[in-house]
Amino acid sequence: MAALSAEEIARYRRDGVLIPDHRVPAGRLAELRAALDEVLANNPDRRPEQLVSAHVSGTNKEGVRGHAAFLEIARDPDILDLVGQLIGQDIALWGCHIFCKPGGDGLEVPWHQDGHYWPIRPLATCTAWLALDDSTVANGCLRVIPGSQVSKTLHAHLREDRADLALNRAIDPALMDEAEAMDVELEAGQLSLHDVHIIHGSNPNRSDRRRAGVAIRFMPTTSHFDRGLFKPGAETGLHIDFATRPLWLLRGIDRCGRNDFTIGHDESVTA
């Protein structure tokens, strides 16, 4: 079992982010990087920072042609062991988003909170952000405001229709202090874990090195994935359709008894 120490768990509760002492083996990482190359080649009309549901094989209902390798890494027992110590052992997979910033013109992700976009009630998730390339300050690594999740408050967001942003909603800058930001630098194969309420974003990639990572979205099954909460569309700058988004029960049982694990599982979805 991949285990977190009591100190690491306390740090996650305090800061809302954690880099565990865990690495994806080199062979597995190479497979994921090859799968990423296939996904990029198969989605030439989609910005590489906006590849939602990349774990769904074939062309998914959100217009992205994904790859089963990302579903398999989401099922990785070590990653589930780590996540389970933070959100409990009844775990559902509900999303997988590739953020790939090309060298030179990788888009900025504005400061935001994920909870504004997600139909999960009560709002409780853990995202495992797995680095497929080295992720550094120079190429636009994840940045967080440590401790901003503690109050579990969703702050006001403003709409920003800019072509250089991966999302078009950003937190009101008056509600945060960027001087408190922490850069989450990762070597390829490392991952970070972060809470749904934490304020986070990333700078554009102006370097000559690609920065690719995959955000694997886990929720405790004590929460309900409410498919009717948001209409399909691109209100956030991403094309999403939660009504048809498949869920996977990865561990335990559906504690809330309201999650549907059959919707979206058709011939294009690897069960």
N, C-alpha and C positions, 0 to 999 in steps of 0.2 A: 504494500500500500504506500502510495506517495503521501507523505504526511507533512502537515504544517505544524510548526511549534506553537505553543501557547502565545509566545511573544509575537510571532507572525500574525496570528489570528487577531490579537489585540491591536497590532499595527494597522491591519486592514479595517477594523472597526473604527479606529481613530482617524486614519488618513483617507480611507475609501479606495486605496490602491495598494497593490503589493506585487513585487517581483519575486516569485518563489524560487527556491533552489531546484530548478527543474529545466531540463533541456530535451527537446525532441531529438532522438537519435539521428545521426548524420544520414543514414540511408533513407529514413522516413522523410527527413527534410528535403532530400533530393527528389523524392517522389512528389512531394507537395509543390516544389518549384517547377517540376515538369508539368504538373496539372495546372498550375497557374499559367504557364506559357500556352497551354491548350485553351484555357478559358479566355485569355487575352486575344488569341488568334480567332476564336469563335464568336467574339463580341466586338467586331471592329467599329460598330456604330455607337458604342456605349463608353462613356468616360471610364477609365480604369479605376477611379476612386469610387465608382457608383455601382459596383457589381453585387447587387443584393441577391440573397438566396443562392449563393454560388455553390452550395452543397447539393442542390437538386439536379440530378442528372437530366440531360436533354434540355430543351428550352422550357423554362418554368413559366408559370402564369404571370410573372413580373417581367418577362421579356429577356431574361438572361439565360444563356446556355451554360449550365454549371458542370461540375465534375464530382463523381462519387468519392474521390480522395478526400474532399473536405468534410463529407459526412463521416467518413471513417475516422478522421482525426478528432472529430467531435465526440466520437464513441470511445476514444482512447481511455482505458481504465485509469491511468495515472492522472490525466487531466480531470476526469470525473471524481477521483478521490480528493483532489485539491478543492474543486468547486463544492463538493458535498460537505466539506468541513466549514464552508462559509454560508451555504444556503439550505443545508439539510440534504438527506439522502434520497428524497423523492424529486427527481430531476427530469425536466423536459427540455429538449432542444427546440427552439422556435425560430432561429435565424442564424445566418452565416453571411457576413458581408466582407468582401475583399476590398481593401483600400490599397490601391497601387498608385503611387505617385511617380510618374516618369521623371527622370532627370531633366532639369531645365524648366519644365512647365507644370510640375505637380501642383494640384490645387490646394489652397488653404482650406482647412476645416475650421469654421469660426467657433468661438467659445459657445458651448451649449450644454444642455442636459438631455440625456437620452429619453428620459421619462416623458418629454413633451411629444414624442413621436410614437410611443409604444402602447398598444391596447391591453395592458396587463394590469389587473386589479385584484388585490392590492398590489401596488407597484413594488416589485421585488425581483431583481435579477442579478446575475453576475456575468460579466463579459470577460472571456479569456481572449486577449489580444496576442496572437502568435506571430512573431516576426519571421518572415520568409527571407528577408534581406536584413543586413545590419540596419538598425533604425537609430539615427543619431540627430543631434541638434542641426547638423549641416544639411541633412536631407529631409528634415521636417518630421521629426519624431512626435509621438503623442506627448501632450502637455496637460497637466491637471492642476487644479487648485486643491491641495490636500485639506481634508476636513470639511470641504464644502457640502458633503453629503450628510453630515451629522444631524442637521435639523429635519432632513427628509422633506425639504421645501422645494417646490418647483417654482422657479423665479420667472418673471416676465421675460419673454423673448420678442425681438423685433424682426420684422421681415427685411431681408437684404437681397435684392435681385441683382446680383453681380455675377458675371460670367466666370470670375476667377475663384468662386467659392464652390465647395463640394456640397454644401447645404445652404439653404436660403433663409434660415432662421438662426439668429444669434442672441445670446443673452444680453439684456440691457447692460451696457458697460458700467453704469452707475451702481450696479448691484454686486460688483466684484472688484478685486484688486489684482491686476495682472502681475504686480511685483511679487505676489505670493506663489506664482506658478512654479511647478516642478517639472523638469524634463524627464521623460521616461525613456531613457536610452536602453536599447536591447541589442544583443548580438543575435544573428540569425539562429533560430532554434529555441531562443528564450521566449517566455511569455510573461505578460502582466495580467493581473486580475483587477477589475474595477467595478465599483458599485453603480447602480442605475442613476443615483442622484448626484454623482460627482460632476462638477463643472470641468469640462475638458475641451480640447481642440488641438489643432496642430498648424504649424506655419507652412507656407508653400515650400516646395522643393526647388531651389534654385541651383543646386549642386549638379554635378555630372553623373551622380549615382542614383539609381532607382531605389525607392523605398516602398517595399511591399509587405503587407501584413494581412492577416485574416482575423476578423472579430467574430468569435463564436459565442452565440447568445444562449445562455441557460436561464431557466426560471424554476423556482420551487413550485411543485404542483399544488401547494396550498393556495397559489394564485390562479386566476382565471384568465386565459387568453380570450378576450372578448372581441370576437370577430366583427361585431356590429358597431364598435365604438368609433372607428374612423372609416370614412368612405375611401374606396380605391382612388388613387390619383397621384399627383406629384406636388402636393402642398408643401413638402419639405425640400423640394428640389430633387427628390428621388422618386422613381416610379415604384409604388408599393401597392400590394393588394393583400391585406391581412385576411380578407374573407376567404381566400383560396390558399393561404399559406399553410403548408403541411407542418404538423408537429410530430415529434418523436418522443415517446416515453422511454428514457434511457435507463432510469433506475427507479425502483420502488413502485408506488401506485399513484393514481390520480387522487390526491388528498381532498381537493375541493369538489370532485365529482362532476365538474362542468366542462372540462376540456375535451375537445373532439380530436381524436387521433386518427380519424379516417379521411377527413376532408383534405383534398389535394394529393392524395396518394393514388395516382393513376399509373398508367403504363410508363410515364416518363420519370417516375420517382422510384428510386431504389429503396425497398422496404428494409 
